Amino acid sequence: MPGLNDLAMRRRALSKTTGRWKRAARASLPAETALPKLDIRRETLVGTGLEFSRRQITGEMWYFIANHAAKANGTEMIEKTASLYLSAAAICAVAVLLNCTAPSGWCDEGPDVCKSHYYRQVKPGRPKLIQCDVAVYGGTPAGVTAAIQAARMGRKAVLISFNRHVGGMTSGGLTATDVGKKESIGGLATEFYKRIGSIRNFRPSEAESLFLKMLKEAGVPVCFDRCLESVEIEAGRLVSATMETGETIKAAVFVDATYEGDLLAAANVSYRVGREPVGAYDESLAGKWQKISYKDVYQFCRLPVSPYVEPGNPKSGLLPEISAEPPGKPGEGDFKVQAYNFRMYLTDKRGKIPFPKPRGYDPDRYALLGRFLNADPRIKWTLNYTTRPMTDGPVQMRNGDCNNAGSFSSDYIGGGHRWPDGTYKPDSFAQLPPPRRGLPIPLGKLYELRERIFQDHVSYQQGLMYFLANDARVPKKLQERVNRFGLDPREFRDTGFWPHQLYVREGRRMVSEYVITQANCESQRMVKDSVGLASYPMDSHFCQRVVVEEDGNTTVRNDGNFGHHCPKPYPVPYRSIVPKRQECTNLLVPVCLSASHVAYGSIRMEPVFMILGQSAGTAAALAIDEGVTVQDLPYDKLKARLVADGQRLNIPLKSIRGSTD
C-alpha cells in the first residue's frame, strides 16, 4: 500500500494532466459541443444524472472525450501521462452524453467496479441486538411486500437484504414480467405495477427506486449486506437470527423470503432440491425426458449434432458444456435444478456498451454452439423465443430485458446444481427419497461456493455474448445483428452494467403438510385456504445437456424444459407457506414454499412472490395479534384481512370442478 507522500504525488500528477486533456478535448470537439460539467457539491456529471467521486470524473473523463474526438477526426491520439484509475462508469457516462459508443474491451482488465458479486464477506463488528415484531430475511419482491404489509398493520418490521439491493429479479433485470392472467394479481403487487406505470417492460432501476420508496413510506428499515450466520431455536420457535456482521435480530415471527431458502434450512425445516419422479405425485410432467410439452423446442433443431471434439470420434472427448453423466430414464427423478442465467438489459441505441470479454475467456467453451450455428443453412436465427421447426434464438436480443432463447443460450445448463444447499449427487431414482433437513455445509462455506458459481455464470454468459459478437464461427449476418445491441449504460451502473442478481429460478422447496402439485395447477385439486392466485404456465428450463442415441445417431440433447398451460388461475394454500407444526411455529416461507418441481414452475413468478409475500406479512402480524402460532392462525381472520387489502384469493365457484382438500 503506497504511503501518504506517494498518494499525494499521484494526485498532483493527475490534477496536472487533467487541464491538458480538458484543453485538448475543447480543441478537438466542434465549437457547438458543450463539455460536461462537474457539480462539485453534488459530485454528479451534469447532463447524465450519474453520480461519481471527483477522482473518477477528472482526468480520464477528459482523456476519453479528447481521444474519442481525435479518433473521429483522424488526428493523433493523446498519450496518457499519468497512472489512472480508469472508471468504466465515468467513461460510459460521457459516451451517453456525446452519443457515441464506449470503446470495445473497456472492462476486460478494469477495476472491481466492473464486477457483479453474490457474496462479499464482511468483518464482524461489535455485537448488536435488533428487536422487532417481524423479521423478513431476503430482499426479493416477496420480502419487500411482506415487510411493508406487516408495517402497515402496525407491526415493527425489519427487512434484511443479503446484498446491496432490494427487489430481487424485478430490480435485477426481469422486467418482461411473467404475468399469466392479469386478473389473478391483486394487493400490493397491483399497487406496485400501477405506481410504476406498467406491468411489463419498466426499467430495473425504476423498480428498485419504487421498492425503496414504498419501504420508506411504510417506515421499514432495510439492513443491506447482511448474511445469515446462525439461528437460535427454542422449543420449535426461531428466537433470533445472527448475521455475519455480528448483529442479532430477535423477532416474534420470521419470514424467509430468499430465493434459496437459507433461513428455513437453518431452522431445520424439511425441504427438497431437484426433480421428483413421475410417480411421486402422479404428475405427467415430472422427472426426466417428459413428452407432454416442448418436446422439440430448443433441441438443436433435431439435427444429429455430434457431441465430440472430433465429430463422430468418442475418443476425442466431449465438447465443453456437455455432461458425461448418464441421461437417465424417462420419468426418473434427480437432484438437478433448472438452469440459471442473468437477465441482461440491452439496447441498440447510441452509447450502448459492447459486450465485454471476460477474464480467462476461452472461445472453445462455445464450440458446441459454433458447430450448431453452421450445422444446416436452413436454420433461421430469430434472436427471440421460438417454437417453430428449424428455428432457434440462439439468444433473445431486444431493447430491454433479454432472456434465454435457444438450444445453447444464456442459461448455464448444469452450472447451478450445487447452488441451493452446496451438495449434488448425479443420481437418478424412481422412488422419492426423504426430505432433507438442516445445513449440509456451514452457511459461510455455502456463500463462498455460491460466489464461485456466480462468477462462473458471469464468465459463461459474458463469454457467450462476446463469442456471438466476435468469433469467426458465427455466421456474418447473425453476427451483424448481434452487434446492433449492447448493454444499456443506464442500468446496473454500479456493477459494470451487468445485472447484480443471478436468476435463481429454483432453490430449496419446503416440504410442509401440503405440497402443491400439477393437479393444483390444472384445477383438478382445489383448496379452501387460499392466500393468493397463480396462473402462469408450468414452466421449467433445462436441467441437463447429455449424449443420447437418436435415430441411429449419437448426438447431444437437452432435458428438463416444459411450458404447460394452466387452464385458469388457481389458489395457493396457506398451508404451503407454513412449515410443519413440529418443525417451526413462527416462520413463513412465501418463496421457497411447499410445491413439487412441476408446480413450482408455475408459482415461481415475481408477481406471485409479491402476492404471497404480502399474505405472509399479513399472517405474521395477525399471529402476533392473536398470540398464536402461524399454524393456528384462524383462516377466516386471515382471509378477511387479505380481501380487505385487495388480494384476490379465488376463481369463481362455477369454474371449480376438481376435488377440494
C-alpha positions, -999 to +999 in steps of 0.1 A: +000+000+000+015+033-010+024+059+016+008+093+020+036+110+001+031+086-029-006+092-029-001+129-028+023+128-057-001+107-078-030+131-071-008+161-081+002+143-113-035+135-121-045+171-115-017+184-137-027+163-167-065+170-163-061+205-175-041+194-205-067+168-215-096+192-210-079+218-233-073+191-259-109+180-256-121+216-262-098+219-292-108+186-307-146+189-304-168+210-326-174+245-312-211+239-306-204+209-284-209+217-247-184+199-225-198+181-195-197+200-162-189+186-128-211+197-099-185+195-072-210+199-044-233+171-055-205+151-072-226+145-103-219+147-140-243+173-152-264+161-182-262+124-173-277+123-138-250+099-127-230+102-095-193+096-092-165+106-070-144+136-080-114+113-086-134+094-112-146+124-132-113+142-136-086+132-159-100+101-175-132+118-185-114+145-205-090+119-218-118+098-232-135+129-247-104+141-264-094+107-277-129+100-290-129+133-308-093+127-321-103+093-334-134+106-351-113+134-367-084+112-377-060+131-356-033+118-332-044+102-300-032+118-268-007+099-248-015+090-212+010+107-189-003+096-155-013+063-139-051+064-137-079+046-121-100+042-153-136+043-143-158+024-166-188+043-152-173+077-160-163+066-195-197+053-203-215+083-188-195+105-212-203+081-241-240+085-234-236+123-232-218+125-265-240+099-283-210+077-290-201+041-281-177+032-254-145+015-266-146-022-270-130-042-242-133-013-217-140-038-189-115-065-200-090-057-173-108-030-155-112-024-117-135-043-094-163-018-102-169-038-134-179-069-114-211-082-100-208-102-069-231-126-050-212-125-017-186-103-001-175-114+034-177-086+059-157-083+091-180-086+121-184-055+142-194-052+178-224-074+188-256-055+184-292-066+192-320-055+169-355-063+182-387-062+161-420-079+157-415-093+122-380-100+107-380-106+069-349-122+055-345-117+018-347-086-003-368-102-030-402-088-041-418-112-015-395-098+012-404-062+003-442-068+003-441-089+035-422-062+054-445-034+040-476-053+049-466-061+084-456-024+089-489-011+075-506-033+101-488-016+129-460-040+135-423-032+137-409-049+107-373-051+095-362-061+060-328-078+059-312-080+024-283-103+016-268-079-008-269-042-016-302-042-033-339-048-028-363-062-054-345-094-064-351-103-100-376-074-105-348-049-099-322-074-112-333-074-149-366-094-151-389-067-162-406-086-191-429-097-162-442-133-163-478-123-157-501-152-165-536-139-161-537-102-151-569-108-131-551-130-107-529-102-094-541-080-065-530-062-034-495-047-031-485-063-064-512-043-082-502-012-063-466-016-074-474-021-111-498+009-111-473+032-094-445+022-118-469+027-147-468-007-164-469-044-155-441-051-180-411-035-196-402-009-170-366-003-160-349-024-133-336+008-117-371+023-116-384-009-099-357-007-072-364+030-066-401+024-062-395-006-038-373+017-017-398+044-017-426+021-006-405+007+022-397+042+033-433+052+032-442+022+054-414+030+079-395-002+072-357+000+079-336-020+054-304-037+065-282-042+035-253-067+030-265-088+059-257-125+055-272-151+079-246-168+101-267-188+126-301-190+143-312-197+179-342-221+182-361-229+214-390-254+216-396-253+178-395-215+176-370-192+160-358-169+187-331-150+168-310-148+137-274-136+138-257-120+108-221-122+098-219-085+108-224-095+145-259-082+146-286-104+162-322-099+152-349-110+176-385-112+164-418-127+172-423-140+137-397-146+109-403-146+071-378-165+048-382-145+015-349-157+000-348-175-034-327-202-018-345-209+015-314-204+037-334-194+068-358-223+066-329-247+063-311-231+092-343-235+112-342-273+104-373-272+083-378-300+057-370-293+021-362-309-013-339-300-042-343-313-077-370-331-096-394-357-082-400-389-102-432-391-122-449-415-096-442-393-065-473-371-071-487-387-103-475-358-124-472-363-162-446-335-164-424-349-136-390-364-139-366-368-168-375-367-205-412-359-203-430-359-236-461-338-228-447-303-235-419-286-256-406-320-268-389-305-298-382-269-285-345-259-283-333-294-292-307-283-318-334-285-344-333-323-340-302-323-361-276-350-354-250-326-340-220-346-328-211-341-291-174-350-297-144-327-302-138-346-334-172-353-349-180-389-347-149-398-326-158-406-289-121-410-281-116-373-288-137-364-258-169-344-253-172-308-262-174-283-233-208-278-218-220-314-224-223-335-193-208-370-192-235-382-168-259-409-179-291-393-194-314-414-172-347-430-180-380-412-187-399-403-155-369-408-131-362-381-106-329-365-098-311-337-078-307-314-108-321-278-108-333-259-138-307-236-153-299-201-141-289-171-161-287-133-160-315-112-175-294-088-194-308-053-201-298-045-237-302-015-261-295-007-297-292+030-290-261+051-293-239+049-262-245+011-259-218-008-241-201-035-263-203-070-248-173-073-225-147-100-229-145-118-196-112-126-179-100-161-189-122-161-220-119-194-239-138-194-273-136-232-274-160-232-244-187-224-271-175-249-297-208-268-295-227-235-303-202-228-331-209-263-346-247-258-343-246-224-359-231-240-390-250-273-389-276-265-415-282-234-437-319-239-434-319-229-397-335-194-391-320-175-362-347-154-346-328-137-317-361-143-298-383-170-284-393-196-310-411-230-310-412-235-348-392-263-365-357-254-378-356-222-358-335-212-328-325-180-310-298-186-301-305-159-275-331-132-271-319-097-281-341-067-279-344-033-262-348-042-225-349-074-206-334-103-226-337-140-217-325-174-227-339-184-261-321-214-276-305-248-276-272-233-264-281-200-249-277-178-218-290-205-195-259-222-180-272-257-180-258-278-152-240-248-137-262-244-107-268-278-092-249-271-060-263-236-056-293-244-033-276-262-004-240-269-016-245-305-024-252-325-055-253-362-064-256-374-100-282-400-090-315-409-107-343-425-088-378-439-093-387-437-056-388-402-039-361-400-012-369-385+022-368-347+025-336-331+037-332-311+069-306-288+082-274-274+066-252-299+048-224-273+049-219-242+071-235-211+057-202-192+053-188-220+031-221-222+012-218-184+004-182-188-008-193-217-030-221-197-044-198-168-052-177-191-073-208-204-090-220-169-095-187-158-111-187-189-133-222-179-146-209-143-152-179-157-172-201-182-191-228-157-202-204-128-209-182-152-229-213-164-248-222-128-258-186-120-267-184-152-288-215-143-307-203-107-313-167-116-323-160-152-332-154-161-368-175-192-364-207-171-361-224-165-394-217-130-406-253-118-409-262-132-375-231-115-360-240-082-375-275-085-359-259-093-326-236-063-327-266-040-332-270-044-294-250-038-263-255-034-226-277-004-216-254+022-198-284+034-178-288+002-159-267-016-133-242+012-132-225+001-100-217-034-115-204-025-149-238-025-165-242-063-158-271-075-136-263-078-099-289-106-095-284-142-108-318-156-118-321-184-093-352-200-108-354-227-081-336-234-049-348-254-020-385-262-018-400-266+016-420-298+024-449-289+046-482-305+054-495-296+020-475-299-013-488-281-043-487-304-074-496-304-111-531-313-102-535-279-084-521-261-114-546-278-136-575-270-112-581-307-105-573-303-069-587-272-051-581-258-016-601-238+009-573-217+025-561-196-005-536-168+002-533-158-035-536-169-071-511-182-096-518-186-133-486-187-153-479-220-173-459-247-156-425-236-168-392-253-163-359-246-181-334-273-190-317-293-162-292-313-182-274-315-216-262-350-223-253-375-250-281-396-264-288-421-292-314-408-316-324-423-349-292-443-350-270-413-343-250-404-313-259-367-306-265-341-279-298-332-264-312-311-236-336-323-210-360-306-185-377-279-205-415-276-204-442-250-207-476-264-200-508-243-199-528-238-167-565-237-177-573-209-152-559-191-121-556-215-092-553-208-054-521-212-035-530-226+000-518-210+033-506-245+044-480-244+016-462-213+031-462-226+067-438-253+079-449-284+097-460-277+132-434-299+147-406-282+128-411-244+133-441-225+146-432-189+138-418-190+103-435-182+070-420-191+036-436-173+006-408-180-020-394-215-013-429-228-005-441-263-004-445-274-040-433-301-064-408-291-091-436-291-117-459-269-097-432-246-086-425-239-123-459-221-124-457-204-090-421-191-092-431-158-109-423-124-094-460-111-092-469-143-073-440-138-050-453-103-043-487-117-036-475-144-013-451-120+005-480-097+013-500-127+026-471-138+047-467-104+062-504-103+070-503-137+086-472-127+107-489-096+120-522-114+128-504-143+145-488-117+168-521-100+174-538-133+182-510-147+203-509-180+183-485-200+162-486-194+124-502-229+121-530-220+145-540-186+129-577-188+121-580-187+084-613-167+084-595-138+101-566-141+076-589-142+047-609-112+058-578-090+061-564-102+028-596-094+010-598-060+027-563-053+014-572-062-022-558-097-025-575-119-050-580-153-035-603-175-056-617-180-090-655-180-094-671-211-078-689-221-110-655-228-126-643-251-099-645-288-110-617-305-091-617-321-057-612-299-027-588-307+002 
